[in-house]
Every structure is written in C-alpha cells, then in structure tokens.
Amino acid sequence: MLTSRISSLPLKSILPCSHLLSPLRIPTRSLNVAIIGSGPSGCYALKYLLSSPLNSSNNLRINVFDKCHTPWGLLRSGVAPDHQDVKNASNDFEAAFEREEVKFYGGVEIGKTLKLQHLTSTHKIIILSHGCSTSNFPSLTSSPSPSNVIHSKNIVDWYNGVPGVIGPILNSKNGVLKVTIIGGGNVTLDISRILLKSVLKCPSLEESDIVERAFERLRREVGRVEVRVLNRRGGMQTAFTIKEFRDLTKMTGEDMGINIKKEDIEKSTNEESLTELDKSRPLKRLWKLLSSVSSSPTTGTIANLSIEYFLNPYGYTVDPSTNTVTSVKCRVTELEGEPFKQKPKDTDVEVDVETDLVVWSTGYKGEAIEGLERYFDNGVYRCEGGRVGVEGGCRLYACGWIRRGAVGIVGTNIQDARETVRRVVEDFEGGEGEGGGEGGGVEEVMREEGVEWVDWEGWKRIDEVERRRERKRVDEQIREKIVDVDEMMKIGKYL
C-alpha cells in the first residue's frame, strides 16, 4: 500500500507546463494557495503548481499546512523503516520547499489548531491532501476492546516514531510471541517483516530509522516470534504484492521459516479464481511464488511466518482476569460469486487461533476537516476531477487518499495530483478562481490565535539533530527520530 519504486521522477518528465493549459489568464495580484497535508499527494500537487502557468507571473504563493510537526506524511510515519528506498522519495520534494513562494507550517491542524474560516479568508484555493489516518477497526466484542487487540496503525506509528504512541503489549508465553495479523495487504507484510527481523537481529533493521523505543523493546521482550496472517478469501485474492512477499522468502533459513498450507492453495484454484489468474500477469507471478512456498514449507528455530487463507475471524476467547485475548475464533470460508467479485461465505467449520497479540491490518479511512462535512461521504471528499466545491468564496480541491480512498502506492499520487492541478488551472482560466481571500495575512491570524508552528528552516534543524551521530545506535543508522513534540518545538519552532 505504501511502497513504490517511483520516487524521484523529474516533474517535467511527468507533466510539462505546456501540457496543463495554455494560454492562461495570468493573475495580476497574489494567488494564494493552501495545501493541507505534506505527504506525497500534497507534495506532488505542490510541484505541479510551481511548474504550472499559474506561477508564470511570480504572483503565486503556496502555504503547506500539516498537523504533524514534520513533513512527508506517510513517507515518514507509514513506510516501513527498512524501506529507505521508498522513504527517499522525500528527497525529490525538498527543492520545492526551498522556493521563496512556498512556506511550510508544521504542527498546524486545520479545523482544530487553526479554524477553516481563517484559511478561506486568506487563500483563494485550498487543496485537501490530508490523507486517511483513522483506523478502519472492526470490533468483535460489545465490551471494551481487549488490551492486546490493536490496529496496524498503532504498531506502525509506534515503530515509525509518531509522538505519543505507546505501542503494543508484547507479553509472550513460553518465550514465543504469537502474533495474529488479520488482513493480508502490504502493511501486514511490513509488520511481519519488522517483527521477524527483530528476533533475527538483522543489521538492516538496526541501521534503519526504526525508533529506539520500538527497537529496544522488541529486542528485549521478544526472543522468538510466530506470525500468523489470516485472510478471509483465497490465495488468488491475495492483496500483498510479489515484491513484499519475495523479500520475506529471501529471509528463510535455519532461523526462519515460512509456511502456506497446501490445502489452502488447492482450495484457491476454483474455476472463478483461475479465470482471475488467467487475466492478470502480476497475479500469475505471485501465484507461482505462493505455490512454490507451499510445496516447500520451512520451519525456523526462532522466527516463523504462516500465511493462512479462508478464515473469517468472528470473536475472541478472552481471559477476564487480564482482559486479554488468548485465541481468535474463526469460521472457515468458501468463495462465492463471479470472477473478480468473489466474496467469502462462512461455513459451519470453526478454528481457534491461539495468540498473544491481535493486529487488525484492515486499512484506513479519512475524516473531513471540521466545517467541510457536507462535502464528505464514505471516508472521502466528493469531487469531480479533483474539484470539491466552494467554501467562503475559496475554491476547494482534493487529491491523494482523501480523494480516492486509502489505496494505491506512493507513485499513484502522481496522476492524482496532476489531474487535480489541471482542474485548478482550468477553473482559474475560466474565471472560477475569483473570490476567496487575498492572503498575505495567515501568519498574522495565526499569531492572533496563539498558534505556534514549525517552519521549513525549523524542520531542517530537527532533521539535522535527528541525523547526529551521538543519537544513533550504529554509524549506518539513517536517523534517530525525535518522538517528543515539546522537544521538536524547542528545536524547530518559528519565532
């Protein structure tokens, strides 16, 4: 979900300015644009705006707001620590923030820290790119959730250094931590890989930017680990990609094993699934690897991963004395429906999966900024080609997850942001960019409201501190992230 080899494509190779719209009615006064969110979609939108005809008269002013005190969104807080090749996509965005017409406001949550009306009164255009950061977390109990049941967001935020995150309970029995992950996407494999690498003491994890609070606890509290990944459908409907799974197969050996039940593979080859297989080259490659692993299962001495299919969790066995789950109750499923629309149907067969920790890796959903609820539906903004509507005379647009839902890889945002910026340009040419605030006063408003923020120079100071040798476990470590907001503000606050 979060990975991509597309990290540093030159903007001109993606969308030359002449491909936007020309000729354009050039703004004679400042055109103030606010981008809410500095993740990949917001940053790609920023780059397209800077290269568009809207910036040809040097009147464009772009303010990028983020509720986090640091930029880059999920590149920093979502992509796995050992995937630095993906995280390095941020290198392609840095030059845009160095431009004099661009300002960064970290630690400013629109709708809470700063009211929406303060933005609409100071900008003509707002691009909503604040992502989907709420856990899509089904509950299987009517009582409070057991303490060892979490969403993937909790553990990902924990090992990626999001401030204020405590992390999971790692209480194991007999020295083996049994982890059950429900859902089979790339985030599931990220979490599995981090847990497995930790007990295997892989140098690539030690050298990554996994924060010390997670690295130290995993090393200290987990000696052996067994990860079971539960999927409701079959192997042909696997959500993770071959690259992520192949990386795990390369880790196998005496210490680590991977297992996929042969009966799950056989059950996956129903007629409808074979039709799906026949029409997808990527699925053919993945299926070949899944089948190979199934035919040659391995068992490790300290780390094991089991990918299991046709299991639908419906409840827990809970120890009332500790309010912890001891097993996940599942019903065996079978598929029904036509190709590409198959759904799991419960049978009467039940299975109990013994566990110490339950992680629901079931995706994310978006939330509307306060004041924009009327434009929101099913976790995304309703929009046409990126255009959302008008609020207080200010035109609203959306791109990224908050426009299309929490799907796609980093590179998916390229086309998404390009289309949104094209719509901005078209609207301005058609005279629909009139109205809204003149801008130039947002910082004055923020000071009046007592809002403090981290600017771009402040972020660079934070970045420099995080990369200092004295903070690192080993010389090769990328950085040791600051996980305390007060410390961030002490270093990066704009005065």
Buried (B, 14 or more C-beta within 10 A) or exposed (E): BBBBEBBEEEBEEBBEBEEBBEEBEBBEEBBBBBBBBBBBBBBBBBBBBBBBBBBBBEBBBBBBBBBBBBBBBBBBBBBBBBBBEBBBBBEBBBEBBEBEBBBBBBBBBBBEBBBBBBBBBBBBBBBBBBBBBBBBBEEBEEEEBBEBBBBBBBBBBBBBBBBEBEBBBBEBEEEBBBBBBBBBBBBBBBBBBBBBBBBBEBEBBBBBBBBBBBBEBBBEEBEBBBBBBBBBBBBBBBBBBBEBBEBBBEBBEEBBBBBBBEEBBEBBBBEBBBBBBEEBEEBEEBBEBBBEBBEEBBEBEBBBBBBBBBBBBEBBBBEEEEBBBBBBBBBBBBBEEEBEEBEBEBEEEEBEBBBBBBBBBBBBBBBBBEBBEEBBEEBBBBBEEBBBBEBBEBBBBBBBBBBBBBEBBBBBBBBBBBBBBBBBBBBBBEEEBEEBBEBEBBBEBBEEEEBBBBBBEBBBBBBEBBBEEEBBBEEEBBBBBBBEBEBBBEBBBBE
